[in-house]
Amino acid sequence: MQKTTLNAPVQGQVRMLAVQPGDTVAAGQVLVVLESMKMEVPVEAPVAGQVQAVWVQLGDVVAEGEAMLSCVAVAAGQSAWPPAAPAPAPAAALAEHPQAEELRRRRHALTDAARPEAAARRHAAGGRTVRENLAALLDPGSFTEYGGLAVAAQRSRRPLDELIAQTPADGLVTGVGTVGAPVLGTERARCAVLAYDYSVLAGTQGVFNHRKADRLLEVAERLQLPVVLFAEGGGGRPGDVDWPIVAGLDCPTFARWAGLAGRVPRVAVVAGRCFAGNAALAGSADVLIATESASLGMGGPAMIEGGGLGRVAAEDVGPVHVLAPAGVVDVRVPDEAAAVEAARRYLGYFQGPLPAGPAADQRPLRQAVPAHRQAIYDPRPILATLADAGSVMELRADFGPGVVTALARIDGLAVAVAASHPRHLGGALDAAACDKLARFMQLADAFGLPLVTLVDTPGFMVGPAAEATGLVRHAGRLFVQAAALRVPVFSVVLRRGYGLGAMALTAGHFHAPVATVAWPGAEFGAMGIEGAVRLGFRKELEAAGAGREALFERLVAEHVARGRAINLASHLEIDDVIDPAETRDWLLRGLRTAAATPLPPRRATLDTW
């Protein structure tokens, strides 16, 4: 028979001794219970057998590894270790914890089913509940909620059951999940979400939901997770009286959120009323998606009236049709369903490459630019042709219309594209266009998206009215930001590349991009040709008399010929001239070449504005 010694697994005090010499025991039977660090540690028989000796008594303190008793196995040849598999747990051991029912009740209180009236009001207004938006955003079954059991910090003035029923999650749903994992895999699809619930205390920001936000933003920073913020509601909540707060201006939520800028992609979705603290968060996002019914403002109607500025309806504080042209809104959508879909699309550009998508026939690009050199056109069809079908997402379409900025994919690779828009000021860069393009450069560079520029500009806008907008400083932003770019830039001059404006659109100068090419009909000059002729040949034109117009036309033609793309390329001021139908392939070759080079560290810049 095999003898087995039972040693103490931890240091502790003998609190129960269930056997004595001669007792028969079953494998897995508890023989001794030790108390260690306020916890009870059961010591079980490793085999079925008979107790031979016991060397401890109740109350003894034993060291880890000290021998406590010995036993002899009943079956000859039975191994003393490892112990036999434990017997099936008795039914009592499988029973639920006494608090399981309370947990189910609390979790049910977080669902829309627990608050049917609130859900019905939301639906009647044409909206969706917070939980419905999250279900539409995240992959099924991927959401892990943080802090769902929180309620408003008002227990000293309201019954707990009332708070559980009326302030679920303290009005802010937070957690992590995935977006697009079936295609991308879990690692690339991870994201964090924060969703303010307007149906809970008007979406105001309470003590615990600020703490929840801080916790989730810390997790997002630690794990480098993109963040989607649903911002709807007001600012601070005076009714949270459980916490000893005077002003609450030591709250770190806004700084934590802003601190993620340029580190992880952040998108805000706004539907309905978004004022004060909610608006501050939304306005700090990389991209703001708003429904047509949204109204945003740093102060809501109550603050406006309290400031002596009169009564203003909530929908009139900051309607989207006013804020989009001001540059506040990046993407306008009709409703929350479209907003969530836009958020999913936006995240996709920062989740890595996709399989190559279909593309349009490239040959129509040969006629995309009007033959008449002064005719205007919209560059969007060109962009759509170059990109994978359906992959273009324009940002800030209503602001700075002199430049079209969009995210897109070329053969599955995500890129940032900026295109001159000749329909606005002939493609000249005004202050708004400069700000739009500088900010877009920052977005692309922060997250490693190659930048493609499609150039057709007479330069910067000029004149007293333009200068009154501070254009000198706004124009300077482009050169400062371009000098800090780390991502590869590829520039295609579609028609006109004149002066400092063309240089700004090509990351500072024509050799700053990885490659700069032109279409065959492109023309170049240090400034607009007509202006250059009038300025440089003023005396000759004045002396020409009746032949002035003919001389002017001849000089313009000579300058156009000198500034032709082929001539410029022959002087190596640009890298090549290409067939427009080859542009997509040319870009793809360049993108693949540049992708093999890691980006250098980002460096700080001092903004000019």
QUIMOTA-V79931 format. One line per field, one symbol per residue. phi: phi as a letter, one per 30 degrees, with the letter a starting at -180 (. if undefined). psi: psi as a letter, one per 30 degrees, with the letter a starting at -180 (. if undefined). Layout:
phi->???
psi->???
This chain:
phi->.ccbcccddbdlcdcbbcbbejdcbcdiddcbbccbhicccdccddbdlbdcbbcbbejdccdeiddcabbcddddidddadddeddeddeddcdddecdddddddddddddddbddddddddddicbdedddddddcdeicdcdcidddbedbddbbdddddddcbeihibcblbabbideccjdddcdacbbbdcddchhidcceddddddeddddddddchcebccccakccdcdddcdcdcccidcddedddddddeicbdbbccbbicbbheddddddcddbccbddddbcadbdeddddddicjcbdedcdadddcddddjdcdbcbdadedddddddddeedccjdceecdbdedddddcdcedddcdcacdddddddddeeicdbdchdcchddbccacabbhiddbcbbbebddchijdccddddddddddedddddcidecccccabdkddbjedddddieeddddeddddddcdcddcbcbddbcbciddddddcijadcddeabbbdeddbbadaededdddddbdddddddidcedddeddddddddddcdedddddcidbdabbdedcddddddddddddddcdddddbdbcddc
psi->kkkkkjlkflkakjfkjfllkfkkllkfkkekkkkkhgkkjkklkflkakkekkgllkfkkllkfkkelllkkekkgkkfklllkllkkleeffllkfgeeeeeeeeefflfffieeeeeeeefggalleeeeeeeelkkgfkjkkgffklkigfffkkeeeeeefhkghgjklalaljgefefleeffkllkkjkjffjhhgljleefeeeeeeeeeeeeefhklkkkjjkabbljffjffkikdfgggkgeeeeeeffkfekkkkkkkkbkjlbeeeeeefflekjkklfflkkkfkaeeeeefggglkkkeffeilefefeffgekekkleaeeeeeeeeeeeeefgglllkkllllkfefffgfkkekfgkllkfeeeeeeelkkgfkjkkhffkhffkkklklkjhfkklkkkkkjffjgggkjaeeeeeeeeeeeeeeeeggkkkkkjkikfakklleeeffggeeeeefeeeeeeffkflkkkkjjedkikaeeeeefhgelfgelekklllegllllflkeeeeeeefheeeeeffbfgeeeeeeeeeeeeeeegleeeeefggflflklkefgeeeeeeeeeeefffklkllklkljkf.
